[in-house]
């Protein structure tokens, strides 16, 4: 069974599991289905804005697709979430990516 199918199976048992949905989104990116990945990342972040890891990957996806202003917005939201969580590592990664787009 491929990874996407396996993750979907796990999600049937644990719907709305952020970790599983995030992993599935990453698999969709690998498979070239960035629209499904984007939808999953956005679902995660609308449901749970404190799930910091998804901000970076969503913004990167948007950036790759030429959606710079949307990417900047998600980097900024992620920086706020990381700061609120005292996650300096995530904050610095998001800030570096944000600076590359804005400076």
PEWOPE-V847890 format. One record per residue. RES is the residue in three letters. NEAR is the number of other ideal C-beta (glycine too) atoms within 8 Angstrom. Layout:
{{RES & NEAR} {RES & NEAR}}
This chain:
{{UNK & 4} {UNK & 5} {UNK & 6} {UNK & 10} {UNK & 8} {UNK & 9} {UNK & 12} {UNK & 9} {UNK & 9} {UNK & 10} {UNK & 12} {UNK & 7} {UNK & 5} {UNK & 8} {UNK & 5} {UNK & 6} {UNK & 9} {UNK & 11} {UNK & 6} {UNK & 11} {UNK & 13} {UNK & 15} {UNK & 9} {UNK & 13} {UNK & 16} {UNK & 10} {UNK & 11} {UNK & 13} {UNK & 12} {UNK & 6} {UNK & 7} {UNK & 5} {UNK & 8} {UNK & 11} {UNK & 6} {UNK & 9} {UNK & 14} {UNK & 12} {UNK & 8} {UNK & 13} {UNK & 14} {UNK & 9} {UNK & 9} {UNK & 14} {UNK & 14} {UNK & 6} {UNK & 7} {UNK & 7} {UNK & 7} {UNK & 7} {UNK & 10} {UNK & 12} {UNK & 8} {UNK & 13} {UNK & 16} {UNK & 14} {UNK & 14} {UNK & 13} {UNK & 15} {UNK & 10} {UNK & 13} {UNK & 13} {UNK & 12} {UNK & 7} {UNK & 7} {UNK & 5} {UNK & 8} {UNK & 9} {UNK & 6} {UNK & 8} {UNK & 13} {UNK & 12} {UNK & 8} {UNK & 13} {UNK & 16} {UNK & 9} {UNK & 11} {UNK & 14} {UNK & 12} {UNK & 8} {UNK & 12} {UNK & 14} {UNK & 9} {UNK & 7} {UNK & 9} {UNK & 5} {UNK & 9} {UNK & 7} {UNK & 6} {UNK & 14} {UNK & 11} {UNK & 8} {UNK & 9} {UNK & 15} {UNK & 10} {UNK & 8} {UNK & 13} {UNK & 12} {UNK & 8} {UNK & 7} {UNK & 11} {UNK & 6} {UNK & 4}}
